[in-house]
């Protein structure tokens, strides 16, 4: 007896390897961020610059931002050099430790960070409207557990 397989079509996303699906999902955010920056006339942000500027704004300092974003110290240093040359960040002496330097957003960096945040939030809102808040919580939990496979987090769920 033959079965009708057309009624049992597999959704397109079931056929794609998870790492590829993650990369494609990440592109949605990247494209939204770069479009928002371009619309504001910001066309000189380095590829990982938006992540760093947004991370500094959220975390308050480069060290914590780099850790949260998973950026190596050397890569972060190179991005900071570029961001400083382009006027997004400035290096300030650390008042508590004269050997250290603090990285702070300039007014231009604050504007860029706000634009990045707004673009991310817009994608988040659209995504939540599409799948619902409960699904977002499940997705965060699942992705958090995946990340913990390679990088155990001190934060418990």
Backbone as CSV, one residue per row, in Angstrom:
resi,resn,N_x,N_y,N_z,CA_x,CA_y,CA_z,C_x,C_y,C_z
1,UNK,0.839,-1.175,0.000,0.000,0.000,0.000,0.888,1.243,0.000
2,UNK,0.687,2.115,-0.926,1.488,3.332,-1.060,0.984,4.415,-0.105
3,UNK,1.928,5.190,0.428,1.537,6.292,1.309,1.776,7.609,0.589
4,UNK,1.003,8.595,0.923,1.134,9.917,0.328,2.180,10.706,1.110
5,UNK,3.356,10.883,0.526,4.440,11.591,1.217,4.329,13.097,1.060
6,UNK,3.530,13.582,0.110,3.417,15.028,-0.080,2.780,15.697,1.134
7,UNK,1.926,15.001,1.846,1.281,15.571,3.030,2.235,15.585,4.225
8,UNK,3.361,14.884,4.103,4.304,14.786,5.209,5.607,15.537,4.912
9,UNK,5.522,16.663,4.226,6.721,17.422,3.884,7.414,17.914,5.149
10,UNK,8.717,17.811,5.112,9.544,18.257,6.227,9.802,19.752,6.056
11,UNK,9.638,20.555,7.129,9.940,21.987,7.015,11.388,22.196,6.587
12,UNK,11.646,23.252,5.815,12.975,23.531,5.267,14.040,23.554,6.346
13,UNK,13.735,24.089,7.510,14.739,24.246,8.565,15.132,22.926,9.219
14,UNK,14.352,21.881,9.009,14.703,20.557,9.536,15.834,19.919,8.729
15,UNK,16.031,20.392,7.508,17.027,19.828,6.605,18.394,20.507,6.727
16,UNK,18.482,21.576,7.499,19.709,22.359,7.592,20.439,22.015,8.885
17,UNK,21.762,21.855,8.794,22.570,21.590,9.986,22.435,22.762,10.956
18,UNK,22.374,22.456,12.237,22.191,23.502,13.242,23.209,24.633,13.157
19,UNK,24.505,24.356,12.989,25.445,25.477,12.894,25.115,26.431,11.737
20,UNK,24.654,25.895,10.626,24.278,26.731,9.487,23.029,27.537,9.831
21,UNK,22.079,26.900,10.480,20.864,27.592,10.884,21.178,28.717,11.869
22,UNK,22.088,28.473,12.819,22.505,29.516,13.766,23.141,30.690,13.029
23,UNK,24.003,30.375,12.068,24.678,31.435,11.303,23.666,32.269,10.514
24,UNK,22.702,31.614,9.922,21.682,32.335,9.154,20.818,33.191,10.072
25,UNK,20.498,32.682,11.251,19.717,33.464,12.215,20.513,34.677,12.680
26,UNK,21.798,34.491,12.897,22.651,35.600,13.324,22.717,36.689,12.255
27,UNK,22.671,36.284,10.992,22.694,37.252,9.896,21.489,38.191,9.960
28,UNK,20.355,37.689,10.426,19.162,38.540,10.537,19.476,39.739,11.428
29,UNK,20.125,39.486,12.560,20.508,40.573,13.461,21.565,41.465,12.822
30,UNK,22.585,40.866,12.232,23.658,41.634,11.624,23.155,42.547,10.521
31,UNK,22.284,42.038,9.685,21.742,42.854,8.600,20.895,43.996,9.140
32,UNK,20.113,43.733,10.195,19.294,44.792,10.799,20.183,45.868,11.422
33,UNK,21.230,45.448,12.098,22.158,46.401,12.731,22.848,47.250,11.671
34,UNK,23.387,46.619,10.650,24.117,47.365,9.626,23.197,48.284,8.832
35,UNK,21.954,47.859,8.588,20.997,48.732,7.896,20.664,49.950,8.755
36,UNK,20.479,49.738,10.053,20.163,50.856,10.954,21.340,51.816,11.057
37,UNK,22.550,51.282,11.161,23.733,52.145,11.213,23.872,52.939,9.911
38,UNK,23.687,52.277,8.777,23.794,52.956,7.483,22.734,54.043,7.348
39,UNK,21.522,53.757,7.811,20.445,54.752,7.747,20.784,55.988,8.572
40,UNK,21.589,55.809,9.610,22.006,56.927,10.461,23.291,57.579,9.953
41,UNK,23.797,57.109,8.811,25.005,57.691,8.246,26.297,57.128,8.812
42,UNK,26.203,56.036,9.548,27.399,55.405,10.114,27.817,54.281,9.174
43,UNK,28.884,54.541,8.417,29.306,53.576,7.408,30.738,53.089,7.601
44,UNK,31.314,53.408,8.755,32.709,53.012,8.991,32.882,52.090,10.199
45,UNK,31.810,51.432,10.603,31.877,50.512,11.736,32.558,49.226,11.275
46,UNK,33.628,48.795,11.961,34.274,47.535,11.567,33.328,46.352,11.811
47,UNK,33.587,45.207,11.164,32.669,44.066,11.241,32.229,43.671,12.656
48,UNK,33.149,43.582,13.604,32.741,43.218,14.968,32.551,44.447,15.856
49,UNK,32.691,45.622,15.269,32.585,46.853,16.038,31.235,47.047,16.702
50,UNK,30.159,46.704,15.992,28.818,46.875,16.564,28.651,46.011,17.811
51,UNK,29.180,44.795,17.770,29.103,43.915,18.949,29.874,44.503,20.116
52,UNK,31.059,45.042,19.830,31.897,45.591,20.896,31.280,46.855,21.474
53,UNK,30.849,47.768,20.611,30.241,49.021,21.078,28.976,48.723,21.882
54,UNK,28.145,47.838,21.359,26.930,47.455,22.092,27.257,46.775,23.410
55,UNK,28.294,45.933,23.392,28.699,45.233,24.620,29.252,46.172,25.672
56,UNK,30.046,47.154,25.250,30.579,48.129,26.207,29.426,48.913,26.827
57,UNK,28.447,49.263,26.015,27.300,50.024,26.535,26.521,49.190,27.558
58,UNK,26.299,47.911,27.244,25.537,47.040,28.159,26.313,46.692,29.406
59,UNK,27.613,46.363,29.231,28.403,45.816,30.333,29.181,46.883,31.095
60,UNK,29.417,48.023,30.486,30.111,49.103,31.165,31.614,49.116,30.992
61,UNK,32.185,48.015,30.508,33.634,47.998,30.278,33.977,46.947,29.234
62,UNK,35.159,47.097,28.668,35.591,46.205,27.591,35.814,44.786,28.080
63,UNK,36.426,44.618,29.235,36.755,43.280,29.728,35.500,42.420,29.833
64,UNK,34.475,42.935,30.505,33.239,42.175,30.663,32.518,41.991,29.335
65,UNK,32.564,43.019,28.499,31.927,42.912,27.186,32.601,41.834,26.343
66,UNK,33.928,41.829,26.330,34.670,40.836,25.547,34.378,39.423,26.053
67,UNK,34.329,39.261,27.368,34.010,37.940,27.925,32.617,37.500,27.517
68,UNK,31.646,38.395,27.647,30.273,38.041,27.303,30.109,37.753,25.822
69,UNK,30.822,38.501,24.991,30.693,38.344,23.549,31.570,37.226,22.991
70,UNK,32.448,36.685,23.824,33.315,35.616,23.370,34.399,36.089,22.429
71,UNK,34.887,37.288,22.657,35.932,37.859,21.812,37.268,37.728,22.538
72,UNK,38.269,37.205,21.849,39.603,37.065,22.435,40.192,38.442,22.722
73,UNK,41.068,38.505,23.718,41.668,39.770,24.125,42.382,40.453,22.966
74,UNK,43.149,39.707,22.186,43.877,40.295,21.060,42.913,40.839,20.011
75,UNK,41.871,40.078,19.686,40.892,40.546,18.698,40.176,41.790,19.208
76,UNK,39.841,41.793,20.494,39.181,42.963,21.077,40.099,44.178,21.000
77,UNK,41.368,43.978,21.260,42.330,45.071,21.216,42.418,45.665,19.812
78,UNK,42.420,44.814,18.800,42.484,45.289,17.418,41.224,46.071,17.045
79,UNK,40.070,45.581,17.471,38.820,46.277,17.178,38.801,47.622,17.899
80,UNK,39.273,47.644,19.152,39.316,48.891,19.916,40.216,49.911,19.227
81,UNK,41.354,49.471,18.695,42.236,50.390,17.967,41.479,51.059,16.817
82,UNK,40.748,50.250,16.064,39.983,50.780,14.933,38.861,51.693,15.408
83,UNK,38.135,51.256,16.444,37.033,52.073,16.970,37.541,53.401,17.516
84,UNK,38.711,53.396,18.140,39.285,54.633,18.671,39.673,55.572,17.526
85,UNK,40.303,55.027,16.495,40.684,55.848,15.338,39.471,56.482,14.660
86,UNK,38.344,55.768,14.706,37.136,56.260,14.036,36.226,57.061,14.970
87,UNK,36.659,57.241,16.212,35.928,58.117,17.119,34.776,57.506,17.891
88,UNK,34.738,56.185,18.010,33.652,55.520,18.743,33.987,55.283,20.211
89,UNK,35.261,55.091,20.500,35.693,54.843,21.882,36.907,55.705,22.191
90,UNK,37.164,55.855,23.473,38.371,56.548,23.906,39.002,55.759,25.042
91,UNK,40.298,55.870,25.117,41.048,55.215,26.181,41.234,56.231,27.311
92,UNK,40.939,55.794,28.532,41.067,56.652,29.705,41.907,55.938,30.751
93,UNK,42.675,56.669,31.536,43.435,56.015,32.608,42.482,55.428,33.644
94,UNK,42.863,54.271,34.159,42.097,53.630,35.229,42.546,54.241,36.548
95,UNK,41.651,54.937,37.199,42.012,55.638,38.437,42.359,54.691,39.579
96,UNK,41.848,53.457,39.529,42.138,52.512,40.604,43.413,51.711,40.354
97,UNK,43.889,51.680,39.101,45.084,50.917,38.764,45.791,51.626,37.608
98,UNK,46.873,52.310,37.904,47.594,53.099,36.915,48.159,52.298,35.758
99,UNK,48.243,50.974,35.895,48.760,50.131,34.813,47.692,49.805,33.782
100,UNK,46.434,50.028,34.144,45.321,49.652,33.268,44.745,50.874,32.571
101,UNK,44.067,50.600,31.469,43.381,51.643,30.710,41.911,51.244,30.597
102,UNK,41.049,52.188,30.833,39.614,51.976,30.655,39.229,52.368,29.233
103,UNK,38.237,51.683,28.683,37.702,52.018,27.369,36.297,52.554,27.595
104,UNK,36.047,53.744,27.079,34.730,54.361,27.225,34.206,54.775,25.862
105,UNK,32.897,54.756,25.739,32.278,55.210,24.501,32.358,56.730,24.425
106,UNK,32.626,57.239,23.248,32.557,58.672,22.991,31.091,59.001,22.703
107,UNK,30.744,60.269,22.571,29.367,60.589,22.173,28.960,59.894,20.861
108,UNK,29.883,59.819,19.904,29.587,59.103,18.653,29.363,57.613,18.924
109,UNK,30.174,57.054,19.822,30.010,55.652,20.196,28.691,55.396,20.908
110,UNK,28.265,56.337,21.739,26.968,56.212,22.430,25.827,56.179,21.421
111,UNK,25.905,57.053,20.418,24.874,57.072,19.373,24.855,55.738,18.641
112,UNK,26.024,55.255,18.249,26.107,53.983,17.534,25.579,52.841,18.400
113,UNK,25.946,52.837,19.680,25.488,51.781,20.588,23.967,51.807,20.731
114,UNK,23.391,53.000,20.794,21.934,53.124,20.878,21.271,52.574,19.627
115,UNK,21.846,52.874,18.480,21.300,52.375,17.215,21.386,50.852,17.170
116,UNK,22.522,50.303,17.596,22.689,48.845,17.650,21.629,48.235,18.554
117,UNK,21.461,48.802,19.748,20.478,48.285,20.706,19.066,48.331,20.124
118,UNK,18.713,49.440,19.495,17.378,49.569,18.913,17.148,48.562,17.792
119,UNK,18.163,48.317,16.975,18.030,47.341,15.895,17.838,45.936,16.449
120,UNK,18.610,45.585,17.479,18.474,44.266,18.105,17.081,44.123,18.717
121,UNK,16.642,45.154,19.419,15.315,45.103,20.041,14.207,44.989,19.003
122,UNK,14.363,45.645,17.855,13.358,45.550,16.796,13.256,44.119,16.273
123,UNK,14.404,43.475,16.063,14.382,42.071,15.621,13.763,41.207,16.713
124,UNK,14.144,41.446,17.970,13.580,40.672,19.080,12.055,40.793,19.131
125,UNK,11.542,42.025,18.988,10.086,42.233,19.027,9.396,41.499,17.888
126,UNK,9.944,41.616,16.695,9.345,40.955,15.536,9.354,39.436,15.722
127,UNK,10.463,38.925,16.221,10.591,37.493,16.451,9.589,37.031,17.515
128,UNK,9.480,37.796,18.591,8.539,37.429,19.653,7.098,37.479,19.153
129,UNK,6.775,38.459,18.312,5.431,38.523,17.725,5.147,37.289,16.882
130,UNK,6.188,36.776,16.241,6.022,35.620,15.358,5.879,34.306,16.134
131,UNK,6.688,34.129,17.194,6.674,32.823,17.877,6.182,32.876,19.323
132,UNK,6.107,34.051,19.920,5.604,34.177,21.290,6.702,34.180,22.344
133,UNK,6.380,34.809,23.461,7.346,34.972,24.550,7.783,33.634,25.144
134,UNK,6.866,32.707,25.262,7.211,31.402,25.844,8.223,30.661,24.975
135,UNK,8.031,30.705,23.663,8.992,30.065,22.756,10.362,30.741,22.840
136,UNK,10.374,32.062,23.006,11.645,32.780,23.161,12.354,32.285,24.420
137,UNK,11.623,32.136,25.519,12.236,31.631,26.759,12.808,30.223,26.558
138,UNK,12.068,29.374,25.861,12.564,28.018,25.577,13.813,28.059,24.699
139,UNK,13.801,28.928,23.713,14.957,29.054,22.828,16.181,29.530,23.606
140,UNK,16.004,30.547,24.451,17.125,31.033,25.269,17.675,29.922,26.167
141,UNK,16.796,29.165,26.766,17.218,28.065,27.630,18.015,27.034,26.819
142,UNK,17.486,26.654,25.668,18.155,25.650,24.837,19.517,26.162,24.354
143,UNK,19.573,27.397,23.888,20.840,27.948,23.418,21.831,28.118,24.564
144,UNK,21.337,28.531,25.717,22.207,28.639,26.888,22.825,27.303,27.250
145,UNK,22.028,26.260,27.184,22.554,24.923,27.500,23.548,24.452,26.442
146,UNK,23.302,24.813,25.191,24.259,24.468,24.139,25.592,25.178,24.390
147,UNK,25.538,26.454,24.718,26.756,27.221,24.997,27.500,26.609,26.180
148,UNK,26.765,26.193,27.191,27.391,25.609,28.380,28.110,24.297,28.100
149,UNK,27.782,23.633,26.993,28.508,22.409,26.634,29.991,22.689,26.464
150,UNK,30.306,23.845,25.913,31.707,24.194,25.669,32.258,25.218,26.622
151,UNK,31.381,26.005,27.240,31.813,27.091,28.111,30.881,27.172,29.314
152,UNK,31.125,26.367,30.338,30.243,26.405,31.490,30.104,27.827,32.045
153,UNK,28.878,28.183,32.295,28.573,29.534,32.767,28.408,29.538,34.279
154,UNK,28.874,30.591,34.933,28.660,30.686,36.376,27.209,30.994,36.722
155,UNK,26.415,31.369,35.715,25.010,31.696,35.950,24.200,30.415,35.864
156,UNK,23.389,30.162,36.860,22.539,28.959,36.836,21.209,29.296,36.224
157,UNK,20.525,28.256,35.688,19.209,28.512,35.079,18.078,28.229,36.016
